[in-house]
């Protein structure tokens, strides 16, 4: 598990600069892939299950476990670790990460962390984000001479795409500390289906009376049929509707 003492709390902006490089041959190579709890975002799950040619259900059952946050009732999905002594990531092999092109967002960000301040506008979403360094004792990458800005690092690692797609999911958590917002079992199951088990959500939308109940533009329906990212974003909108965060859907008259 990531040692919280390694988190440097100073708030960074996209323009802040740092030195870092990770590569085969550096003394700490692959150390960050051992004994760490990796929380998966919805887009992480979509990318990895497609990479492994698995259904969402197969991937979730074989590679993950779920943690229910006691106070809010929100379900979070974490990647399983191997049962070896070092508790390695299941996708770590001798040559490195076998899903590197589809690695989770937290792996892409490392050694940068991202957080959102509790500033949220229900009409536009998250309004304030910042970054921080994760400096673990084993990591030698900060001693390298390659210089980046936070913005350059995000672009190089492809994190901007992940953040854009996952933004609707993150916005769901800004209500979790409000009175009466703890999810009951039914809403927990709906949240898990919409955000993580995308194949089950597809069946729910297209094989039930869902489209007869909600007034969804035909253009969006077609996009959801052909693009899993569009279906995932629709899942976030449906959860905002269920949690009464925003009127993202309309009933048919």
C-alpha positions in Angstrom: 0.0 0.0 0.0 1.2 3.5 -0.8 2.7 5.1 2.4 0.8 8.3 3.0 4.0 9.7 4.4 5.3 9.7 0.9 2.7 12.2 -0.2 4.1 15.8 -0.4 1.0 17.9 0.4 2.2 21.1 -1.4 -0.4 22.0 -4.0 1.0 22.1 -7.5 -0.3 23.6 -10.7 0.0 22.5 -14.3 3.0 24.8 -14.7 5.1 23.5 -11.8 8.2 21.7 -12.9 10.1 18.6 -11.7 12.7 16.1 -12.7 11.8 12.5 -13.2 12.5 9.5 -15.4 11.6 5.8 -15.1 13.1 3.2 -17.4 14.4 -0.5 -17.5 17.7 -0.4 -15.8 17.0 2.1 -13.1 17.7 0.5 -9.7 14.1 0.8 -8.5 12.5 -0.4 -11.8 9.1 -2.2 -11.0 9.3 -1.4 -7.3 6.2 0.8 -7.5 4.3 -2.3 -8.9 4.6 -4.2 -5.6 2.4 -4.2 -2.5 0.3 -1.3 -3.6 -3.5 -0.9 -3.6 -4.6 0.4 -7.0 -8.0 1.8 -7.2 -9.5 1.4 -10.7 -11.6 4.1 -12.4 -14.4 3.2 -14.7 -12.3 4.0 -17.8 -9.5 1.9 -16.4 -11.8 -1.1 -16.2 -13.1 -0.5 -19.7 -9.6 -0.3 -21.2 -8.2 -3.3 -19.3 -11.1 -5.7 -19.9 -11.0 -4.9 -23.7 -7.2 -5.5 -23.6 -7.7 -8.9 -22.0 -10.7 -9.7 -24.2 -12.9 -10.2 -21.2 -16.4 -9.2 -20.3 -16.7 -6.6 -17.5 -18.1 -9.3 -15.2 -15.2 -11.7 -16.0 -12.6 -9.0 -15.4 -14.2 -7.8 -12.1 -14.6 -11.4 -10.8 -11.1 -12.5 -11.6 -9.0 -9.4 -11.1 -10.6 -7.1 -8.6 -12.3 -6.7 -5.2 -14.8 -4.1 -4.0 -14.5 -1.8 -1.0 -17.7 -0.1 0.3 -16.8 3.2 2.1 -18.6 2.9 5.4 -19.7 6.6 5.7 -21.0 7.2 2.2 -21.8 3.6 1.1 -20.0 4.3 -2.2 -18.4 1.2 -3.9 -14.8 1.4 -5.0 -13.0 -1.2 -7.1 -9.4 -2.2 -6.4 -7.0 -4.4 -8.4 -6.1 -7.7 -6.8 -2.5 -8.4 -5.9 -0.7 -11.7 -6.5 -0.3 -14.1 -3.6 3.6 -14.0 -3.8 5.7 -12.6 -1.0 6.1 -9.2 -2.7 2.3 -8.9 -3.5 3.0 -7.9 -7.0 0.5 -6.5 -9.5 -1.1 -9.3 -11.5 0.1 -7.7 -14.7 3.7 -7.4 -13.7 6.0 -9.8 -15.5 9.8 -10.1 -15.8 9.9 -7.6 -18.8 7.5 -5.2 -17.1 3.8 -4.4 -17.3 2.0 -6.5 -19.9 -0.9 -4.0 -20.2 1.3 -0.9 -20.2 -0.6 0.8 -23.1 -3.8 0.3 -21.1 -2.4 0.8 -17.6 -4.6 2.4 -14.9 -4.7 6.2 -14.5 -3.0 6.0 -11.1 0.0 4.3 -12.7 0.1 6.9 -15.5 0.1 9.8 -13.0 2.9 8.3 -10.8 4.8 10.1 -9.3 2.2 12.8 -9.4 -1.1 12.6 -7.4 -4.3 14.5 -8.2 -7.0 15.8 -5.9 -10.1 18.0 -6.1 -11.0 20.6 -3.6 -14.5 20.6 -2.3 -15.6 23.2 -4.8 -18.3 22.0 -7.1 -20.8 23.8 -9.3 -23.8 21.5 -10.1 -24.1 23.2 -13.5 -20.5 22.8 -14.6 -19.0 20.1 -12.4 -15.6 20.1 -10.7 -14.2 23.6 -10.6 -10.9 23.3 -8.7 -8.2 20.6 -9.0 -4.6 20.5 -7.9 -1.6 18.1 -8.0 1.1 16.9 -5.5 4.2 14.8 -5.5 4.5 11.2 -4.3 8.0 10.7 -3.0 8.5 7.1 -1.9 11.9 6.0 -0.4 12.5 3.4 -3.1 11.9 5.7 -6.1 15.1 7.0 -7.7 13.3 8.6 -10.7 13.5 12.1 -9.1 17.3 12.0 -9.3 17.2 11.8 -13.1 17.9 14.9 -15.3 14.7 14.7 -17.5 12.6 17.8 -16.7 8.8 18.1 -17.0 6.0 20.4 -16.2 2.9 18.8 -14.7 1.1 19.6 -17.9 3.8 18.0 -20.0 3.7 14.9 -17.9 0.0 14.5 -18.2 0.1 14.8 -21.9 3.0 12.4 -22.2 1.3 9.8 -20.1 -2.1 10.1 -21.7 -3.8 11.1 -18.4 -5.8 13.9 -19.9 -8.0 11.5 -21.8 -8.6 9.4 -18.7 -9.4 12.4 -16.6 -11.8 13.7 -19.2 -13.8 10.4 -19.5 -13.8 9.8 -15.7 -14.9 13.3 -14.8 -18.6 12.4 -14.6 -17.7 9.6 -12.2 -15.7 11.8 -9.9 -18.5 14.4 -9.8 -20.7 11.7 -8.2 -18.6 11.8 -5.0 -19.2 15.5 -4.3 -22.5 14.7 -2.7 -21.3 11.9 -0.4 -20.8 14.0 2.7 -24.2 15.7 2.5 -27.0 14.6 4.9 -29.0 11.6 3.8 -26.6 10.8 0.9 -25.3 7.4 2.1 -26.1 4.9 -0.6 -28.5 2.1 0.3 -27.9 -1.4 -1.1 -30.1 -0.8 -4.2 -28.2 2.4 -5.1 -24.9 0.7 -4.4 -25.8 -2.0 -6.9 -26.9 0.6 -9.5 -23.7 2.5 -9.0 -21.5 -0.6 -9.4 -23.4 -1.6 -12.6 -23.4 1.9 -14.2 -19.7 2.7 -13.4 -17.9 -0.6 -13.4 -20.0 -3.5 -14.9 -20.5 -1.9 -18.3 -21.8 -5.0 -20.1 -24.5 -5.4 -17.4 -25.4 -1.8 -17.8 -25.7 -2.2 -21.6 -28.1 -5.1 -21.1 -30.1 -3.0 -18.6 -30.4 -0.1 -21.1 -31.1 -2.1 -24.3 -32.9 -5.3 -23.1 -35.3 -3.8 -20.5 -38.0 -1.2 -20.7 -35.5 1.6 -20.1 -35.7 3.3 -23.5 -39.5 3.2 -23.2 -39.4 5.0 -19.9 -36.7 7.6 -20.6 -36.7 10.1 -23.5 -33.2 9.6 -24.9 -32.4 11.2 -28.3 -32.0 8.6 -31.0 -28.6 10.0 -31.9 -27.3 9.3 -28.4 -28.9 5.8 -28.4 -27.0 5.0 -31.5 -23.7 6.3 -30.1 -24.1 4.2 -27.0 -24.7 1.1 -29.1 -21.5 1.6 -31.0 -19.2 3.2 -28.5 -18.5 2.0 -24.9 -17.2 5.3 -23.8 -20.5 7.0 -24.7 -22.3 4.2 -22.8 -20.1 4.8 -19.8 -20.7 8.6 -19.8 -24.4 7.9 -20.1 -24.0 5.6 -17.0 -22.6 8.6 -15.1 -25.6 10.7 -16.2 -28.0 8.0 -15.1 -26.4 7.9 -11.6 -26.6 11.7 -11.3 -30.3 11.3 -12.0 -30.8 8.5 -9.5 -28.9 10.4 -6.8 -30.8 13.6 -7.6 -27.6 15.5 -8.3 -28.8 16.9 -11.6 -31.7 16.3 -13.9 -29.7 14.6 -16.6 -32.6 12.5 -18.0 -36.2 13.1 -18.8 -39.1 10.7 -18.6 -41.3 10.2 -21.6 -44.7 11.8 -21.4 
